[in-house]
Amino acid sequence: MIGGDVAVVWADGVVRAGPQQVLCRCGHSGHKPFCDGTHTKVGFEDAGLLPASAAPDEAPQRGRVTITPRVNGPLECNGPLTVMGMDDRTATTSRTKLCRCGGSHTKPFCDGTHKKIGFTS
């Protein structure tokens, strides 16, 4: 779930904005990029921890985060984003790509696995 001033923007200009967006992380939602609960049916599991290499690289700021789903690829995020793991570790950035295929070895961040596994959106 992403909270704050969030806008999901498609290539055709359609915008879905609001204070909370629940995005798919398993790659199997029938309503991509949004979660529809399919992760429970396909057995997707993730501890929700940030990779060891993730570290804050910018001071947290406020403002709109724009998320653009890339065709057959990751969620491109622009704006002041703080990602928090289940262990309360955080990574703060103004530009990143989040995995939405479910296969990244650096979840929640994209590592390009979508290309290897033939993820389609």
C-alpha positions in Angstrom: 0.0 0.0 0.0 1.2 3.5 -0.8 -0.1 6.4 1.2 0.2 10.2 0.8 -0.3 12.4 -2.2 -0.2 9.6 -4.8 -1.1 9.6 -8.5 -1.0 6.6 -10.8 -0.7 7.8 -14.4 -1.1 5.7 -17.5 0.7 6.4 -20.8 -2.7 7.6 -22.2 -2.9 10.2 -19.6 -5.6 8.6 -17.3 -4.9 9.5 -13.7 -6.0 7.8 -10.5 -5.1 10.0 -7.6 -5.9 9.6 -3.9 -4.4 9.3 -0.4 -4.0 5.5 -0.7 -3.2 3.1 -3.6 -2.9 -0.7 -3.1 -0.6 -1.9 -5.8 0.0 -5.4 -7.0 3.4 -6.9 -6.1 2.8 -10.5 -7.2 2.4 -9.9 -10.9 -0.9 -11.9 -11.2 -3.6 -9.3 -10.4 -6.4 -9.1 -13.0 -6.5 -5.4 -12.3 -2.8 -4.4 -12.7 -1.2 -2.2 -11.4 -3.7 -2.5 -8.5 -4.0 -5.4 -6.1 -7.1 -7.6 -6.4 -6.1 -10.2 -3.8 -4.8 -12.8 -6.3 -1.5 -13.0 -4.3 -3.4 -15.2 -1.8 -4.5 -17.6 -4.5 -1.1 -18.0 -6.2 0.8 -18.3 -3.0 2.9 -15.2 -3.4 5.1 -14.7 -0.3 7.5 -12.0 0.5 8.9 -11.0 3.9 8.5 -7.3 3.1 12.1 -6.5 4.0 14.2 -4.0 2.1 17.3 -5.5 0.4 20.5 -5.1 2.4 21.8 -2.6 -0.2 18.8 -0.3 0.3 19.7 2.8 2.3 18.3 6.3 2.6 19.9 8.4 -0.1 17.9 11.6 0.3 16.2 13.4 3.2 12.4 12.7 3.4 10.3 15.4 1.8 6.6 16.0 1.1 4.9 16.3 -2.2 3.1 14.2 -4.9 4.5 10.8 -5.9 3.7 10.0 -9.5 3.6 6.3 -10.3 3.7 5.3 -14.0 3.2 1.6 -14.8 5.6 0.7 -17.6 4.2 -1.7 -20.3 5.4 -5.2 -19.3 7.7 -3.6 -16.8 8.0 -1.9 -13.4 6.3 0.9 -11.6 8.3 4.0 -12.3 8.0 6.4 -9.3 8.9 10.0 -9.3 8.5 12.3 -6.3 9.4 12.1 -2.6 9.0 8.4 -1.8 9.9 6.6 1.4 9.8 2.8 1.3 9.4 1.1 4.6 10.2 -2.5 5.2 8.4 -4.7 7.8 11.4 -4.3 10.1 10.9 -0.4 9.9 14.1 0.1 7.9 13.5 2.8 5.2 14.9 3.9 1.9 14.0 7.4 0.7 14.4 8.6 -2.9 12.8 10.8 -5.5 13.2 8.4 -8.4 13.0 4.6 -8.3 11.4 1.6 -10.0 9.3 -0.8 -8.0 8.8 -4.5 -9.0 5.4 -5.5 -10.1 6.2 -8.9 -11.7 6.8 -10.6 -8.3 10.2 -12.0 -9.4 12.7 -9.4 -8.4 15.5 -10.5 -6.1 15.6 -6.9 -4.7 11.9 -6.5 -3.9 10.3 -4.1 -3.6 12.7 -2.6 -6.1 12.9 -3.7 -9.8 16.0 -5.7 -10.8 14.9 -6.4 -14.4 13.6 -9.9 -13.8 10.4 -9.0 -15.6 12.3 -9.2 -18.9 13.7 -12.7 -18.1 10.3 -14.2 -17.0 8.2 -12.6 -19.8 6.0 -10.6 -17.5 3.0 -9.0 -19.3 0.8 -6.2 -18.0 
